[in-house]
């Protein structure tokens, strides 16, 4: 048999590898329109060390990514985070991220002083006295939390966390899709605080309260995983190969390839972003097209910087919400977070949110200089002249899980599932993190089997 995977990001390469593990004699072909594999997983050499410009960590308390790293023979490269204590930069000061929050949603008003104003703390404390929750279907994170806990919780706590993960805005993002643990507890709760406590406790029970690091990385960078996956899959990876059409033929599928001959396949996995997936499914699974078109993407840029070695009191990094009026939305202090990245002060910062990408219109040199200046000011560096910088732009890099996203995904999977031998997978559906993409690739391959 021949499996053709369209898209050589972490999802597509994982799908190729999963298929190879149970079909050792099949032909596995991976088609990638771009000039390299890996998708949003990428790395540069920064001051003599490999440094990620895409995802720089994976959750250790969910199994998928760590299991994959170990299965690829890279267990000795796993590095646990030395610290995960971040701080929030606000107009009235810098404060440690309060303990016990669930994606920024507090479980109690205790410990919020300073991060919120006295009125904001009082608003959180009074939430249990509001009428019981009544939700009818999916709502935005911002709508629920502003109504129940006040604007400050959204603008000062939740926005910088969700903005970092999705490059999106709480007032647009689906509660069910981006905070599923909280959403699952709301129907049985009378308050958001109660639901947050229940979700936190349920998570602790599912993990068995296992001690250990929350985040880990790979010594050579998360960006080293794509090459290891492609080698393990023994896949025929074809770069610069855009697929322009997909159709059913006797015995399987036929894919039109830009500038080349059509390719046949017995089974196909589309591990592409929503828009190209919709184009390829126009005739084959028309019911998937409209919901796929309802998944927009945010663009962003990451600047990796190396400064002369110097002390920085910022823990693992800083969260910077829009209320500060600053250019950057966060700073990761990698040389503090990861023990193998010591020596030079290595940091990275990101710019760009959904609906607010004006800064991305600057040319590379101007944007890099502005980010470096912002970061140097935030970290109060004594030696602010960088030794080295790298700017990476992620155009349409992060899917936005807008209100109704779970229903869209259900419709897409149903339409595609009605076509035997075809599957879709990727960050557009069930999660944007590396473990979620691995999980979705496994789900797609299991469905094909």
HELIX and SHEET records of a PDB file:
HELIX    1   1 UNK A   10  UNK A   22  1                                  13    
HELIX    2   2 UNK A   63  UNK A   71  1                                   9    
HELIX    3   3 UNK A   75  UNK A   77  5                                   3    
HELIX    4   4 UNK A  118  UNK A  125  1                                   8    
HELIX    5   5 UNK A  126  UNK A  129  5                                   4    
HELIX    6   6 UNK A  141  UNK A  149  1                                   9    
HELIX    7   7 UNK A  151  UNK A  152  1                                   2    
HELIX    8   8 UNK A  153  UNK A  158  3                                   6    
HELIX    9   9 UNK A  159  UNK A  166  1                                   8    
HELIX   10  10 UNK A  175  UNK A  178  1                                   4    
HELIX   11  11 UNK A  180  UNK A  186  1                                   7    
HELIX   12  12 UNK A  192  UNK A  207  1                                  16    
HELIX   13  13 UNK A  222  UNK A  224  5                                   3    
HELIX   14  14 UNK A  225  UNK A  233  1                                   9    
HELIX   15  15 UNK A  274  UNK A  280  1                                   7    
HELIX   16  16 UNK A  286  UNK A  288  5                                   3    
HELIX   17  17 UNK A  289  UNK A  293  1                                   5    
HELIX   18  18 UNK A  322  UNK A  324  5                                   3    
HELIX   19  19 UNK A  334  UNK A  337  1                                   4    
HELIX   20  20 UNK A  339  UNK A  341  5                                   3    
HELIX   21  21 UNK A  358  UNK A  361  5                                   4    
HELIX   22  22 UNK A  364  UNK A  378  1                                  15    
HELIX   23  23 UNK A  405  UNK A  417  1                                  13    
HELIX   24  24 UNK A  434  UNK A  448  1                                  15    
SHEET    1   A 5 UNK A 236  UNK A 238  0                                        
SHEET    2   A 5 UNK A  27  UNK A  31  1                                        
SHEET    3   A 5 UNK A   2  UNK A   6  1                                        
SHEET    4   A 5 UNK A 267  UNK A 270  1                                        
SHEET    5   A 5 UNK A 422  UNK A 424  1                                        
SHEET    1   B 2 UNK A  43  UNK A  46  0                                        
SHEET    2   B 2 UNK A  49  UNK A  52 -1                                        
SHEET    1   C 3 UNK A  58  UNK A  59  0                                        
SHEET    2   C 3 UNK A 215  UNK A 218 -1                                        
SHEET    3   C 3 UNK A  78  UNK A  80 -1                                        
SHEET    1   D 7 UNK A  93  UNK A  96  0                                        
SHEET    2   D 7 UNK A  86  UNK A  90 -1                                        
SHEET    3   D 7 UNK A 317  UNK A 320  1                                        
SHEET    4   D 7 UNK A 330  UNK A 333 -1                                        
SHEET    5   D 7 UNK A 345  UNK A 351 -1                                        
SHEET    6   D 7 UNK A 297  UNK A 307 -1                                        
SHEET    7   D 7 UNK A 386  UNK A 399 -1                                        
SHEET    1   E 3 UNK A 243  UNK A 249  0                                        
SHEET    2   E 3 UNK A 252  UNK A 257 -1                                        
SHEET    3   E 3 UNK A 263  UNK A 265 -1                                        
END                                                                             
